[in-house]
Amino acid sequence: MRRHAVLLLLIAFAVPRVGAEAQGNRRTNLTTTGFPVTATTTTPVDYDAGFVAIGSTGFTVDLRTNTGGGGFSPRVTTVRVRCGSPCPASGTLPVSGLEWRRADLGVWIPLTTAFAEVEARTATFNGTNDPWSNSIFWRYALTWAGTPPTAETQYYIEWELQVTAP
């Protein structure tokens, strides 16, 4: 599990890599890219739209082996995301205002402190879905009455990779 921070003026900082390791030589890596995501200014147009876009991040799931065979295969690889504790890490904006969606889906999901599944795929070592990837878009919901233009808040974004046998 790796923590990334999103600081809103609506900003995100990240460490670029997470890995899950099991059974010696067999491992599956989750690599994240695109942090920090930031929105340093908001305009009346953003408030009228009800949100400010703060960028996108990507992740890649890659089945790996150091030596020998690929280990158990296929594997179910599940990527999850949440706001890490404390949430928010600083500032006064609520966690539920920060929203994410997968690039291939149109539904926005409010960030929470519980892990939410981003995507799960069955992957076969050096075969189907090895590697596989996707992107997440981020935005912050705005209201004229509830979001001061000078609000600055930082969020720690945590990623989780779960690898199981089907």
C-alpha positions as CSV (number, residue, x, y, z in Angstrom):
1,M,0.0,0.0,0.0
2,R,1.4,3.4,-0.9
3,R,0.2,6.8,0.1
4,H,-0.1,9.8,-2.2
5,A,-1.2,13.2,-1.1
6,V,-3.7,15.4,-2.9
7,L,-3.4,19.1,-1.9
8,L,-6.3,21.2,-3.1
9,L,-6.1,24.9,-3.6
10,L,-7.5,22.9,-4.9
11,I,-2.6,19.5,-5.2
12,A,-1.4,15.9,-5.1
13,F,1.9,14.4,-4.3
14,A,2.8,10.8,-4.9
15,V,5.4,8.1,-4.6
16,P,5.6,6.4,-7.9
17,R,5.4,2.7,-7.0
18,V,3.6,0.1,-4.9
19,G,4.3,-3.6,-4.9
20,A,2.7,-6.7,-3.5
21,E,4.9,-9.7,-3.0
22,A,4.1,-13.3,-2.2
23,Q,5.7,-16.7,-2.2
24,G,9.4,-15.8,-2.7
25,N,10.2,-15.4,-6.4
26,R,6.6,-14.5,-7.5
27,R,5.4,-11.0,-7.2
28,T,3.0,-8.6,-8.7
29,N,3.8,-4.9,-9.0
30,L,1.4,-1.9,-8.9
31,T,3.1,1.2,-10.4
32,T,1.3,4.6,-10.1
33,T,2.1,7.7,-12.2
34,G,0.8,11.2,-12.6
35,F,1.2,12.7,-9.1
36,P,1.1,15.4,-8.0
37,V,-2.3,16.4,-9.4
38,T,-3.1,20.0,-8.8
39,A,-5.6,22.8,-9.2
40,T,-4.0,26.0,-8.1
41,T,-6.8,28.4,-9.0
42,T,-10.5,28.2,-9.4
43,T,-12.6,30.5,-11.6
44,P,-16.2,31.5,-11.6
45,V,-16.6,29.1,-14.6
46,D,-15.5,26.2,-12.3
47,Y,-18.0,27.2,-9.6
48,D,-20.8,27.5,-12.2
49,A,-19.8,24.0,-13.5
50,G,-19.8,22.6,-9.9
51,F,-16.3,21.2,-10.0
52,V,-12.7,21.8,-10.8
53,A,-10.7,19.2,-12.6
54,I,-7.4,18.4,-10.9
55,G,-5.8,16.0,-13.3
56,S,-5.3,12.3,-13.8
57,T,-3.2,9.5,-12.6
58,G,-2.3,6.1,-14.0
59,F,-1.6,2.7,-12.7
60,T,-0.1,-0.5,-14.1
61,V,-0.4,-4.0,-12.8
62,D,2.5,-6.2,-13.9
63,L,3.0,-9.9,-12.9
64,R,6.7,-10.5,-12.3
65,T,9.1,-13.2,-11.4
66,N,12.8,-13.0,-10.3
67,T,13.7,-16.6,-11.2
68,G,12.0,-19.8,-12.3
69,G,8.4,-20.0,-13.3
70,G,5.7,-17.4,-13.0
71,G,4.1,-18.8,-9.9
72,F,0.4,-19.3,-9.6
73,S,-1.3,-18.3,-12.7
74,P,-3.8,-17.0,-13.5
75,R,-4.1,-14.4,-10.7
76,V,-7.0,-12.1,-9.9
77,T,-5.5,-8.6,-9.5
78,T,-7.6,-6.0,-7.8
79,V,-6.7,-2.3,-7.4
80,R,-8.4,-0.2,-4.7
81,V,-8.1,3.4,-3.6
82,R,-9.0,5.4,-0.5
83,C,-8.2,8.6,1.5
84,G,-5.5,7.7,4.1
85,S,-5.7,8.8,7.7
86,P,-5.9,11.5,8.7
87,C,-8.4,12.5,6.1
88,P,-8.0,15.2,5.0
89,A,-4.4,15.5,6.1
90,S,-4.8,19.3,6.4
91,G,-7.3,22.0,5.6
92,T,-11.1,22.3,5.9
93,L,-12.6,20.8,2.7
94,P,-14.5,17.5,3.1
95,V,-13.2,14.2,1.8
96,S,-16.4,13.6,-0.1
97,G,-15.8,16.6,-2.3
98,L,-12.8,14.9,-3.9
99,E,-14.1,12.5,-6.6
100,W,-12.5,10.0,-8.9
101,R,-13.5,7.9,-12.0
102,R,-11.8,5.4,-14.2
103,A,-10.9,6.8,-17.6
104,D,-13.1,4.2,-19.3
105,L,-16.2,4.9,-17.2
106,G,-18.3,8.0,-16.8
107,V,-19.4,7.7,-13.2
108,W,-17.8,9.9,-10.6
109,I,-17.2,8.3,-7.1
110,P,-16.7,10.4,-4.0
111,L,-13.4,9.5,-2.2
112,T,-13.9,7.8,1.2
113,T,-11.7,6.5,4.0
114,A,-12.6,2.9,3.1
115,F,-11.0,1.2,0.2
116,A,-13.1,1.3,-3.0
117,E,-12.5,-1.1,-5.8
118,V,-11.1,0.7,-8.9
119,E,-10.8,-2.4,-11.1
120,A,-10.1,-6.2,-11.0
121,R,-8.8,-8.3,-13.8
122,T,-7.7,-11.9,-14.1
123,A,-4.1,-12.0,-15.4
124,T,-2.0,-14.8,-16.7
125,F,1.8,-14.6,-16.3
126,N,3.3,-13.4,-19.6
127,G,-0.2,-13.7,-21.2
128,T,-3.6,-12.1,-20.9
129,N,-3.7,-8.9,-18.9
130,D,0.0,-9.1,-18.1
131,P,0.6,-6.2,-17.8
132,W,-2.6,-4.2,-17.7
133,S,-3.3,-0.6,-16.9
134,N,-5.9,2.2,-16.6
135,S,-6.1,5.8,-15.6
136,I,-8.1,7.7,-13.0
137,F,-9.4,11.2,-13.4
138,W,-9.7,13.5,-10.3
139,R,-12.0,16.5,-9.6
140,Y,-13.2,18.4,-6.7
141,A,-16.9,19.4,-6.3
142,L,-17.4,23.1,-5.7
143,T,-20.3,25.2,-4.5
144,W,-20.6,28.9,-4.3
145,A,-21.7,28.7,-0.6
146,G,-19.6,25.8,0.6
147,T,-16.2,26.1,-1.0
148,P,-14.2,29.2,-0.3
149,P,-11.9,30.2,-3.2
150,T,-8.9,30.2,-0.9
151,A,-9.6,26.8,0.6
152,E,-6.4,24.7,0.7
153,T,-6.7,21.0,1.7
154,Q,-4.3,18.1,1.4
155,Y,-5.4,14.4,1.0
156,Y,-3.3,11.3,1.2
157,I,-4.3,8.9,-1.5
158,E,-3.6,5.2,-0.7
159,W,-3.6,2.5,-3.3
160,E,-4.0,-1.2,-2.6
161,L,-3.2,-4.1,-4.8
162,Q,-4.7,-7.5,-3.8
163,V,-3.5,-10.6,-5.7
164,T,-5.5,-13.9,-5.3
165,A,-5.9,-17.2,-7.0
166,P,-9.2,-17.4,-9.0
